[in-house]
Amino acid sequence: MTRSIDFYTKVLGMNLLRTTERPEQKYSLAFVGFGKGNADGQSEIELTYNHGVDSYDLGTAYGHIAISVPDAYAACEKIKASGGNVTREAGPVMGGDTIIAFVTDPDGYKIELIQH
């Protein structure tokens, strides 16, 4: 949980919005996002740790999330400087002019950066 929270907050610049501990149900939650909480209308990512689980398989029905950024090139540089893994450098999407990039979180999930 700690490395995922660190990635989303320190590498991607999100805020840790809240955490929930459910020891009887054997799980912990952390919610991250760019806003200050779901009351401000911003989307959130829910990170889940199931107590006693040492590894997870990547889901087969999940592709990636996308985050809008003002400058994908600058975002990639900042992510790399923070120790993040840029797997597709910023540049135009194939067949178009929208600038995108991809990064991977510590668990291997892909995050698309879309320049707006």
mmCIF file of the C-alpha atoms, coordinates in Angstrom:
data_MODEL
# 
_entry.id   MODEL 
# 
loop_
_atom_site.group_PDB 
_atom_site.id 
_atom_site.type_symbol 
_atom_site.label_atom_id 
_atom_site.label_alt_id 
_atom_site.label_comp_id 
_atom_site.label_asym_id 
_atom_site.label_entity_id 
_atom_site.label_seq_id 
_atom_site.pdbx_PDB_ins_code 
_atom_site.Cartn_x 
_atom_site.Cartn_y 
_atom_site.Cartn_z 
_atom_site.occupancy 
_atom_site.B_iso_or_equiv 
_atom_site.pdbx_formal_charge 
_atom_site.auth_seq_id 
_atom_site.auth_comp_id 
_atom_site.auth_asym_id 
_atom_site.auth_atom_id 
_atom_site.pdbx_PDB_model_num 
ATOM 1   C CA . MET A 1 1   ? 0.000   0.000   0.000   1.00 0.00 ? 1   MET A CA 1 
ATOM 2   C CA . THR A 1 2   ? 2.775   2.429   0.924   1.00 0.00 ? 2   THR A CA 1 
ATOM 3   C CA . ARG A 1 3   ? 4.583   2.153   -2.406  1.00 0.00 ? 3   ARG A CA 1 
ATOM 4   C CA . SER A 1 4   ? 1.330   2.687   -4.319  1.00 0.00 ? 4   SER A CA 1 
ATOM 5   C CA . ILE A 1 5   ? 0.395   5.731   -2.213  1.00 0.00 ? 5   ILE A CA 1 
ATOM 6   C CA . ASP A 1 6   ? 3.922   7.084   -2.707  1.00 0.00 ? 6   ASP A CA 1 
ATOM 7   C CA . PHE A 1 7   ? 3.688   6.585   -6.491  1.00 0.00 ? 7   PHE A CA 1 
ATOM 8   C CA . TYR A 1 8   ? 0.330   8.309   -6.895  1.00 0.00 ? 8   TYR A CA 1 
ATOM 9   C CA . THR A 1 9   ? 1.182   11.187  -4.516  1.00 0.00 ? 9   THR A CA 1 
ATOM 10  C CA . LYS A 1 10  ? 4.926   11.748  -4.966  1.00 0.00 ? 10  LYS A CA 1 
ATOM 11  C CA . VAL A 1 11  ? 5.350   10.717  -8.614  1.00 0.00 ? 11  VAL A CA 1 
ATOM 12  C CA . LEU A 1 12  ? 1.978   11.706  -10.138 1.00 0.00 ? 12  LEU A CA 1 
ATOM 13  C CA . GLY A 1 13  ? 1.246   14.575  -7.738  1.00 0.00 ? 13  GLY A CA 1 
ATOM 14  C CA . MET A 1 14  ? -2.136  13.376  -6.471  1.00 0.00 ? 14  MET A CA 1 
ATOM 15  C CA . ASN A 1 15  ? -3.369  13.931  -2.917  1.00 0.00 ? 15  ASN A CA 1 
ATOM 16  C CA . LEU A 1 16  ? -4.023  11.224  -0.373  1.00 0.00 ? 16  LEU A CA 1 
ATOM 17  C CA . LEU A 1 17  ? -7.679  11.995  0.322   1.00 0.00 ? 17  LEU A CA 1 
ATOM 18  C CA . ARG A 1 18  ? -8.484  9.471   3.033   1.00 0.00 ? 18  ARG A CA 1 
ATOM 19  C CA . THR A 1 19  ? -7.787  5.976   4.289   1.00 0.00 ? 19  THR A CA 1 
ATOM 20  C CA . THR A 1 20  ? -10.013 3.286   5.760   1.00 0.00 ? 20  THR A CA 1 
ATOM 21  C CA . GLU A 1 21  ? -8.925  0.326   7.848   1.00 0.00 ? 21  GLU A CA 1 
ATOM 22  C CA . ARG A 1 22  ? -11.207 -2.718  8.035   1.00 0.00 ? 22  ARG A CA 1 
ATOM 23  C CA . PRO A 1 23  ? -9.309  -5.244  10.195  1.00 0.00 ? 23  PRO A CA 1 
ATOM 24  C CA . GLU A 1 24  ? -12.324 -7.507  10.731  1.00 0.00 ? 24  GLU A CA 1 
ATOM 25  C CA . GLN A 1 25  ? -12.849 -7.720  6.971   1.00 0.00 ? 25  GLN A CA 1 
ATOM 26  C CA . LYS A 1 26  ? -9.069  -7.957  6.408   1.00 0.00 ? 26  LYS A CA 1 
ATOM 27  C CA . TYR A 1 27  ? -8.566  -5.049  4.033   1.00 0.00 ? 27  TYR A CA 1 
ATOM 28  C CA . SER A 1 28  ? -7.295  -1.474  3.957   1.00 0.00 ? 28  SER A CA 1 
ATOM 29  C CA . LEU A 1 29  ? -8.264  1.290   1.533   1.00 0.00 ? 29  LEU A CA 1 
ATOM 30  C CA . ALA A 1 30  ? -6.584  4.503   0.406   1.00 0.00 ? 30  ALA A CA 1 
ATOM 31  C CA . PHE A 1 31  ? -8.235  7.042   -1.877  1.00 0.00 ? 31  PHE A CA 1 
ATOM 32  C CA . VAL A 1 32  ? -6.089  9.337   -4.049  1.00 0.00 ? 32  VAL A CA 1 
ATOM 33  C CA . GLY A 1 33  ? -7.000  12.098  -6.491  1.00 0.00 ? 33  GLY A CA 1 
ATOM 34  C CA . PHE A 1 34  ? -6.076  15.545  -7.734  1.00 0.00 ? 34  PHE A CA 1 
ATOM 35  C CA . GLY A 1 35  ? -8.864  17.299  -5.846  1.00 0.00 ? 35  GLY A CA 1 
ATOM 36  C CA . LYS A 1 36  ? -9.401  17.720  -2.138  1.00 0.00 ? 36  LYS A CA 1 
ATOM 37  C CA . GLY A 1 37  ? -12.075 15.012  -1.899  1.00 0.00 ? 37  GLY A CA 1 
ATOM 38  C CA . ASN A 1 38  ? -15.082 13.652  -3.763  1.00 0.00 ? 38  ASN A CA 1 
ATOM 39  C CA . ALA A 1 39  ? -17.194 16.619  -2.621  1.00 0.00 ? 39  ALA A CA 1 
ATOM 40  C CA . ASP A 1 40  ? -15.345 18.797  -5.141  1.00 0.00 ? 40  ASP A CA 1 
ATOM 41  C CA . GLY A 1 41  ? -16.446 16.607  -8.069  1.00 0.00 ? 41  GLY A CA 1 
ATOM 42  C CA . GLN A 1 42  ? -12.996 15.214  -8.846  1.00 0.00 ? 42  GLN A CA 1 
ATOM 43  C CA . SER A 1 43  ? -12.459 11.576  -9.706  1.00 0.00 ? 43  SER A CA 1 
ATOM 44  C CA . GLU A 1 44  ? -10.677 9.347   -7.231  1.00 0.00 ? 44  GLU A CA 1 
ATOM 45  C CA . ILE A 1 45  ? -8.690  6.131   -7.407  1.00 0.00 ? 45  ILE A CA 1 
ATOM 46  C CA . GLU A 1 46  ? -9.356  3.567   -4.710  1.00 0.00 ? 46  GLU A CA 1 
ATOM 47  C CA . LEU A 1 47  ? -6.293  1.529   -3.728  1.00 0.00 ? 47  LEU A CA 1 
ATOM 48  C CA . THR A 1 48  ? -7.038  -1.710  -1.888  1.00 0.00 ? 48  THR A CA 1 
ATOM 49  C CA . TYR A 1 49  ? -4.743  -3.903  0.186   1.00 0.00 ? 49  TYR A CA 1 
ATOM 50  C CA . ASN A 1 50  ? -6.148  -7.278  1.202   1.00 0.00 ? 50  ASN A CA 1 
ATOM 51  C CA . HIS A 1 51  ? -4.400  -8.313  4.423   1.00 0.00 ? 51  HIS A CA 1 
ATOM 52  C CA . GLY A 1 52  ? -2.188  -11.364 4.009   1.00 0.00 ? 52  GLY A CA 1 
ATOM 53  C CA . VAL A 1 53  ? -2.019  -11.140 0.197   1.00 0.00 ? 53  VAL A CA 1 
ATOM 54  C CA . ASP A 1 54  ? 1.567   -10.924 -1.077  1.00 0.00 ? 54  ASP A CA 1 
ATOM 55  C CA . SER A 1 55  ? 0.927   -10.532 -4.811  1.00 0.00 ? 55  SER A CA 1 
ATOM 56  C CA . TYR A 1 56  ? -1.859  -9.700  -7.238  1.00 0.00 ? 56  TYR A CA 1 
ATOM 57  C CA . ASP A 1 57  ? -2.443  -10.577 -10.899 1.00 0.00 ? 57  ASP A CA 1 
ATOM 58  C CA . LEU A 1 58  ? -3.178  -7.750  -13.316 1.00 0.00 ? 58  LEU A CA 1 
ATOM 59  C CA . GLY A 1 59  ? -6.856  -7.780  -14.210 1.00 0.00 ? 59  GLY A CA 1 
ATOM 60  C CA . THR A 1 60  ? -7.781  -9.019  -17.666 1.00 0.00 ? 60  THR A CA 1 
ATOM 61  C CA . ALA A 1 61  ? -10.722 -6.620  -18.041 1.00 0.00 ? 61  ALA A CA 1 
ATOM 62  C CA . TYR A 1 62  ? -8.767  -3.504  -17.101 1.00 0.00 ? 62  TYR A CA 1 
ATOM 63  C CA . GLY A 1 63  ? -6.780  -1.515  -19.640 1.00 0.00 ? 63  GLY A CA 1 
ATOM 64  C CA . HIS A 1 64  ? -5.644  1.776   -18.144 1.00 0.00 ? 64  HIS A CA 1 
ATOM 65  C CA . ILE A 1 65  ? -6.771  5.052   -16.647 1.00 0.00 ? 65  ILE A CA 1 
ATOM 66  C CA . ALA A 1 66  ? -6.189  8.412   -18.314 1.00 0.00 ? 66  ALA A CA 1 
ATOM 67  C CA . ILE A 1 67  ? -5.208  11.681  -16.670 1.00 0.00 ? 67  ILE A CA 1 
ATOM 68  C CA . SER A 1 68  ? -5.391  15.071  -18.318 1.00 0.00 ? 68  SER A CA 1 
ATOM 69  C CA . VAL A 1 69  ? -2.204  17.141  -17.976 1.00 0.00 ? 69  VAL A CA 1 
ATOM 70  C CA . PRO A 1 70  ? -1.347  20.619  -19.284 1.00 0.00 ? 70  PRO A CA 1 
ATOM 71  C CA . ASP A 1 71  ? 2.053   19.503  -20.685 1.00 0.00 ? 71  ASP A CA 1 
ATOM 72  C CA . ALA A 1 72  ? 2.725   15.800  -21.280 1.00 0.00 ? 72  ALA A CA 1 
ATOM 73  C CA . TYR A 1 73  ? 6.420   16.393  -22.046 1.00 0.00 ? 73  TYR A CA 1 
ATOM 74  C CA . ALA A 1 74  ? 6.969   18.218  -18.740 1.00 0.00 ? 74  ALA A CA 1 
ATOM 75  C CA . ALA A 1 75  ? 4.892   15.622  -16.866 1.00 0.00 ? 75  ALA A CA 1 
ATOM 76  C CA . CYS A 1 76  ? 7.114   12.818  -18.209 1.00 0.00 ? 76  CYS A CA 1 
ATOM 77  C CA . GLU A 1 77  ? 10.263  14.643  -17.127 1.00 0.00 ? 77  GLU A CA 1 
ATOM 78  C CA . LYS A 1 78  ? 8.849   15.236  -13.645 1.00 0.00 ? 78  LYS A CA 1 
ATOM 79  C CA . ILE A 1 79  ? 7.715   11.600  -13.356 1.00 0.00 ? 79  ILE A CA 1 
ATOM 80  C CA . LYS A 1 80  ? 11.144  10.291  -14.400 1.00 0.00 ? 80  LYS A CA 1 
ATOM 81  C CA . ALA A 1 81  ? 12.877  12.691  -11.992 1.00 0.00 ? 81  ALA A CA 1 
ATOM 82  C CA . SER A 1 82  ? 10.642  11.322  -9.210  1.00 0.00 ? 82  SER A CA 1 
ATOM 83  C CA . GLY A 1 83  ? 11.623  7.735   -9.999  1.00 0.00 ? 83  GLY A CA 1 
ATOM 84  C CA . GLY A 1 84  ? 8.550   6.868   -12.064 1.00 0.00 ? 84  GLY A CA 1 
ATOM 85  C CA . ASN A 1 85  ? 8.543   4.577   -15.101 1.00 0.00 ? 85  ASN A CA 1 
ATOM 86  C CA . VAL A 1 86  ? 7.626   6.285   -18.398 1.00 0.00 ? 86  VAL A CA 1 
ATOM 87  C CA . THR A 1 87  ? 6.830   3.475   -20.844 1.00 0.00 ? 87  THR A CA 1 
ATOM 88  C CA . ARG A 1 88  ? 5.836   5.670   -23.799 1.00 0.00 ? 88  ARG A CA 1 
ATOM 89  C CA . GLU A 1 89  ? 7.404   9.098   -24.073 1.00 0.00 ? 89  GLU A CA 1 
ATOM 90  C CA . ALA A 1 90  ? 5.182   12.077  -24.816 1.00 0.00 ? 90  ALA A CA 1 
ATOM 91  C CA . GLY A 1 91  ? 4.316   12.545  -28.475 1.00 0.00 ? 91  GLY A CA 1 
ATOM 92  C CA . PRO A 1 92  ? 1.433   12.623  -30.929 1.00 0.00 ? 92  PRO A CA 1 
ATOM 93  C CA . VAL A 1 93  ? -1.028  9.753   -30.888 1.00 0.00 ? 93  VAL A CA 1 
ATOM 94  C CA . MET A 1 94  ? -0.719  7.570   -33.988 1.00 0.00 ? 94  MET A CA 1 
ATOM 95  C CA . GLY A 1 95  ? -2.747  9.139   -36.801 1.00 0.00 ? 95  GLY A CA 1 
ATOM 96  C CA . GLY A 1 96  ? -3.566  12.310  -34.864 1.00 0.00 ? 96  GLY A CA 1 
ATOM 97  C CA . ASP A 1 97  ? -2.167  15.348  -33.144 1.00 0.00 ? 97  ASP A CA 1 
ATOM 98  C CA . THR A 1 98  ? -3.228  14.768  -29.525 1.00 0.00 ? 98  THR A CA 1 
ATOM 99  C CA . ILE A 1 99  ? -0.120  14.485  -27.342 1.00 0.00 ? 99  ILE A CA 1 
ATOM 100 C CA . ILE A 1 100 ? -0.108  11.438  -25.067 1.00 0.00 ? 100 ILE A CA 1 
ATOM 101 C CA . ALA A 1 101 ? 2.321   9.446   -22.939 1.00 0.00 ? 101 ALA A CA 1 
ATOM 102 C CA . PHE A 1 102 ? 2.120   6.330   -20.773 1.00 0.00 ? 102 PHE A CA 1 
ATOM 103 C CA . VAL A 1 103 ? 3.536   5.592   -17.347 1.00 0.00 ? 103 VAL A CA 1 
ATOM 104 C CA . THR A 1 104 ? 3.310   2.425   -15.287 1.00 0.00 ? 104 THR A CA 1 
ATOM 105 C CA . ASP A 1 105 ? 2.609   2.303   -11.558 1.00 0.00 ? 105 ASP A CA 1 
ATOM 106 C CA . PRO A 1 106 ? 4.606   0.040   -9.196  1.00 0.00 ? 106 PRO A CA 1 
ATOM 107 C CA . ASP A 1 107 ? 2.134   -2.816  -9.723  1.00 0.00 ? 107 ASP A CA 1 
ATOM 108 C CA . GLY A 1 108 ? 2.295   -2.648  -13.536 1.00 0.00 ? 108 GLY A CA 1 
ATOM 109 C CA . TYR A 1 109 ? -0.941  -0.748  -14.190 1.00 0.00 ? 109 TYR A CA 1 
ATOM 110 C CA . LYS A 1 110 ? -0.820  1.700   -17.088 1.00 0.00 ? 110 LYS A CA 1 
ATOM 111 C CA . ILE A 1 111 ? -1.698  5.382   -16.819 1.00 0.00 ? 111 ILE A CA 1 
ATOM 112 C CA . GLU A 1 112 ? -2.157  7.466   -19.952 1.00 0.00 ? 112 GLU A CA 1 
ATOM 113 C CA . LEU A 1 113 ? -1.285  11.147  -19.800 1.00 0.00 ? 113 LEU A CA 1 
ATOM 114 C CA . ILE A 1 114 ? -3.317  13.223  -22.267 1.00 0.00 ? 114 ILE A CA 1 
ATOM 115 C CA . GLN A 1 115 ? -2.166  16.767  -22.931 1.00 0.00 ? 115 GLN A CA 1 
ATOM 116 C CA . HIS A 1 116 ? -5.037  19.252  -22.936 1.00 0.00 ? 116 HIS A CA 1 
# 
